[in-house]
Amino acid sequence: MPVLPNRLVAALHRFNAAYPWDHNAHYHRWLLRQLPRRFGAALDVGCGSGDLVRALAARAEAVLGVDADPRILAGARELTGQDAPVTYTLACAPDGLPPGRYDVITCVAVLHHLPFADTLTRLRRELAPGGTLVVVGCARAARPRDHWLGLAAIPLNALTGWVKNRGRPAPHRPVSMTAPVREPGMTYDEVGREARRLLPGARFRRRLFWRYTLVWRAP
């Protein structure tokens, strides 16, 4: 496992604080490319401030954003136009998810906070035939390739932050992630095996910036 000197880690933390950006929002454009141009109902689990919900609303007939934090939901409602086909609901996944037949279900950096198998099973049940589930998740590095991929992401992380912030005054710079952070319990290999068991044919990939992606289309 590669170990960085403490002075270098501290310098990277200072640089990242000066040039912040949201690693989860970074994958929103990729996520949207996995979806049809138009679809019916969509569900975003752990919607946070609603950035992805609003992006989905440009293609969907209706979008439901679900989160367990009432303060975050209040902020999401303020940021969302009244004419948008969007509803926000306070609920805890997986048991509290509103039932439905969703054409699209998204879940970004939330699954590691939840019981993995129970949540994927519930999302599979709520997905309409032919619907698409897209997950951007976090997992625990365990094998050497996991650690090396994380090490390779460090300079790219700093470069991405610099590019996203370049030439922008402080009030207009990207914000860093604001959601509570929990260390993942499952490794990348465990996530991949369990996802393929529960969702036959699912496409699982390790990604840069300490993420993985999972795409499954219901039969």
Secondary structure, DSSP 8 states (H G I E B T S, - for coil): -----HHHHHHHHHHHHHS---TTGGGHHHHHHTS-SSEEEEEEET-TTSHHHHHHHTTEEEEEEEES-HHHHHHHHHHS-TTSSEEEEE--TTTTS----EEEEEEES-GGGS-HHHHHHHHHHHEEEEEEEEEEE--B--SHHHHHHHHHHHHHHHHHHHHHHTT--GGGS-----S------SBHHHHHHHHHHHSTT-EEEEETTTEEEEEEE--
